[in-house]
Each structure stands twice: as structure tokens, then as C-alpha cells.
Amino acid sequence: YRAVAESYGVEVEPQLFQYSTLADALADAADYVDAQIVFAALPHSPIPFLYRFHCWLLRRRLAQTDRQLHLFERRRQSGQWTPAIFVPATRQPISHH
């Protein structure tokens, strides 16, 4: 991640944080550095609902301080992480009949 950030001219300074969950760590780190946008990869759970719930919870917590969350998604075929993110649509697509 460091190389990607630096290739875009973003300053990287590693920080150590104590946390109980990754979602808590991400939200606390965003508060600490006053980030407007957080790019993250959350671990998937064997229970699909639990993964979606953690994503929702983190997105909600970040939104309380006007921060955006963009999640890196795992490729279904290979199981490898990709630099692609899912960005929800801000409005409904126009339907052509």
C-alpha cells in the first residue's frame, strides 16, 4: 500500500495503534490523521451477513465524522485482493424502455 500511495504523491507515515477490531482501528486512525476518505480491505467472514454488517458499521461510524469509506474487494475467482473499489451509486440509473 505504501508504494501505491507514494506513486500518487501521498505522504505515508506509519503509526502504531492498539485496537480490538480492525474497523475500530480504521475509524480511530482516520480521526487521528483527520482523513476525509478511507481506503481499506476488511477480512471476509464465513458468515456473509457478518462481513456486510462490519462494512455497514464502519461506514456508519466514519460518516458520523463526514468521512467516506471505499473498500478494496476480493476477486471471487482467485481470492486475491485487487486495487479495485466498490463505489455505491449516488443516484438511480436511468431506465430505458
C-alpha positions as CSV (number, residue, x, y, z in Angstrom):
1,Y,0.0,0.0,0.0
2,R,2.9,2.3,0.8
3,A,4.2,2.1,-2.8
4,V,0.8,2.8,-4.3
5,A,0.3,5.9,-2.1
6,E,3.7,7.2,-2.8
7,S,3.2,6.7,-6.6
8,Y,0.3,9.2,-6.3
9,G,2.4,11.7,-4.3
10,V,0.6,10.9,-1.0
11,E,2.8,11.2,2.1
12,V,2.9,8.0,4.1
13,E,3.9,7.9,7.8
14,P,3.3,4.5,9.6
15,Q,1.6,4.8,13.0
16,L,1.1,2.1,15.7
17,F,-2.4,1.8,17.1
18,Q,-3.8,-0.6,19.7
19,Y,-7.3,-1.8,18.8
20,S,-9.8,-4.6,19.4
21,T,-11.2,-4.8,15.9
22,L,-9.8,-3.7,12.5
23,A,-12.9,-1.5,12.0
24,D,-12.2,0.3,15.3
25,A,-8.6,0.8,14.3
26,L,-9.5,2.2,10.9
27,A,-12.0,4.7,12.4
28,D,-9.6,5.8,15.1
29,A,-6.8,6.2,12.7
30,A,-9.0,8.3,10.4
31,D,-9.9,10.5,13.3
32,Y,-6.2,10.8,14.3
33,V,-5.0,11.9,10.9
34,D,-8.2,13.7,10.1
35,A,-8.7,11.7,6.9
36,Q,-11.6,12.6,4.6
37,I,-11.5,9.3,2.7
38,V,-10.5,5.8,4.0
39,F,-9.5,3.0,1.6
40,A,-9.5,-0.3,3.4
41,A,-9.8,-4.1,3.0
42,L,-11.8,-5.8,5.7
43,P,-11.4,-9.5,6.2
44,H,-14.3,-11.6,4.9
45,S,-16.2,-13.8,7.3
46,P,-17.5,-17.3,6.7
47,I,-20.9,-15.7,7.6
48,P,-21.7,-13.3,4.7
49,F,-24.0,-11.2,6.9
50,L,-21.3,-10.6,9.4
51,Y,-18.9,-9.1,6.7
52,R,-21.7,-6.9,5.4
53,F,-22.6,-5.8,9.0
54,H,-18.9,-4.9,9.7
55,C,-18.8,-2.9,6.5
56,W,-22.0,-1.1,7.3
57,L,-20.9,-0.4,10.9
58,L,-17.5,1.1,9.8
59,R,-19.2,3.2,7.0
60,R,-21.7,4.5,9.6
61,R,-19.0,5.3,12.1
62,L,-16.9,7.2,9.5
63,A,-20.0,9.0,8.2
64,Q,-20.7,10.4,11.7
65,T,-17.5,12.5,11.2
66,D,-18.1,13.2,7.5
67,R,-15.6,10.6,6.2
68,Q,-16.1,8.3,3.3
69,L,-15.2,4.6,3.1
70,H,-14.0,2.8,0.0
71,L,-13.5,-0.9,0.4
72,F,-11.0,-3.0,-1.6
73,E,-12.8,-6.0,-2.8
74,R,-11.6,-9.6,-3.2
75,R,-11.8,-11.2,-6.6
76,R,-14.3,-14.0,-6.4
77,Q,-12.4,-16.3,-8.8
78,S,-8.9,-16.1,-7.5
79,G,-9.3,-15.0,-3.8
80,Q,-6.7,-12.3,-4.4
81,W,-7.0,-8.6,-3.4
82,T,-7.3,-6.1,-6.2
83,P,-6.8,-2.4,-6.2
84,A,-10.5,-2.1,-7.4
85,I,-13.0,-0.5,-5.1
86,F,-16.8,-0.5,-5.0
87,V,-18.3,3.0,-5.0
88,P,-22.0,3.0,-4.5
89,A,-24.1,5.0,-7.0
90,T,-25.3,8.3,-5.8
91,R,-28.5,8.1,-7.8
92,Q,-30.6,5.5,-9.5
93,P,-29.6,4.7,-13.1
94,I,-32.0,5.9,-15.8
95,S,-34.0,3.0,-17.2
96,H,-34.6,3.0,-21.0
97,H,-37.8,1.2,-22.0
